[in-house]
Amino acid sequence: MKRAMAILTLALVPTGSHAWDEAALDRLRETKTCESCDLSGADLRWANVYEAELAGADNLVNAVLNGADLSGANLYGANLQGTALRGANLQGAEMSWANLRSADLNGADVTDAKFTGAIFCKTTMPDGSVNDDNC
């Protein structure tokens, strides 16, 4: 009986929470602005955040942006380490000085995107290859 109660108690205890700031996520969806905010681990699959202002976004680590429309977005200096960007539209995005370590860009459209000074280390590139430069 004690063991059953312990298991039931553990099952009812929350084991994790999201790291992102829900208010920041709502602000991004509504205004397309979220500079210097924490969206680590946020699920933004297929989000329409084209031309979003995310310059210096301190934390987009492990966010899921697969299929998202980030065309023309400003991600200058953003921390995108481990972020999933599979099939994302990054046309004309400003990604200079962004941290893209271990990010997944497979199938992403990076036409006219700017990557000056961006960190690519173990990054899956749009063609599916893994870039080990800057490691």
N, C-alpha and C positions, 0 to 999 in steps of 0.2 A: 504494500500500500504506500509506504514512504517513497519507494522508487517511482511508482506511478505518479505521485504528487510532484516529485522533483522533475520528472519529464514533462508533465503538464505545465508546471511553472516556467520551465525553460522555453517551452513552445510559445508561451504567451508573452515573453519578454522580447521587446524589439532587439534585433541583433545588429542592426546597422541603420545608418541614416545617410541621406544624401549630403554631399559636402557643399553643394552650391547654395547660394542665397536665393530663395524663392522669389523675393521682391525684385532682385536683379534680373532674374529670368523673365518675370512678367514685364519689367521695364524694357528689356530687349525685344520681346515679342510685340509690345505696343508701340514703342518709339524708335526701335532699331538703334538705340544708343545704350551702351553699357561699358563705358571706358573705365579702366582700372577696377573691374568688378570680379568677383569670384564665381565662376561657372564650372568649376572642376567637377567632372563626372556628370554634368547636365546632359539630358537626352534631348537633342534638338534635331533628330532625324527629320529630314524633308522640310525643315523650317524655311520659310521665305524671309530671310534677313539680308536681302541684297542691299548694298550700299550702307550696311550697318557700320556704326562707329564703335569699334572694339580696340582702338589703339591702346597699347599698353595693358591690354586685358591681363591682369596679373595671373590669372589662373583659369585656363581652359584645359588643364591637364585631364587627360582621360575622358574628355567630353565626347559625345557621340553626335557627329554632324554628317553622317552618311546621307548622301542625296540632298543635302541642304543647298539652298541658293545663296551663296555668299559673293555673288558677282559684284564687283566694285566696292566690296567691303574694305574698311581700313583696319587691318590687323597688325599694324606696324608695332614691332616689339612684343607681340603677344606670346604667351607661354602656351604652346600647343603640344607639349610633350605627351606622347601616347594617345593623342586625339585621333579618332576615327573620322576620316574625311573621304571615305570610299564613294566614288561617283558624285562628289560635291561639285558644284559650279563655282569655280574660283576665278572666272574670267575677269581680268582687269583688277583683281584684288591687290591691295598693298600689303605684302607679307614681309617687307624688309625687316631684318633684325629679329624675326620671329624664331622661337625655339621650336623646331619640328622634330626633335629627337624621338625616335620610335613611333612617329606618327604614321598613319596609313592613308596615303594619297592615291591608292590604286583606283584607276578609272576616273580620277578627278580631271576636270577641264581647267587647266592652268593657262589657257591662252591669254597672253598679255599681262599675266600676273607678275608682280615685281617681288623678287626674292633676294635683293641685295643684302649681303651679310647674314642671311638666314642660316640657322644651324640644321644641317642634315646629318644625322648620325643614326644608323640603323633605321632609316626612314624608308618606308615602302613608297616608291615613286609611282607616278601615274601609269607607267608601262608595266608595273608589277615587280621591277627590279628593286633590290635593296641597296641603298646608298650607304657606304661605310666611310665616307669622307667626313672630316672634322670630328672624328671620334677620339 
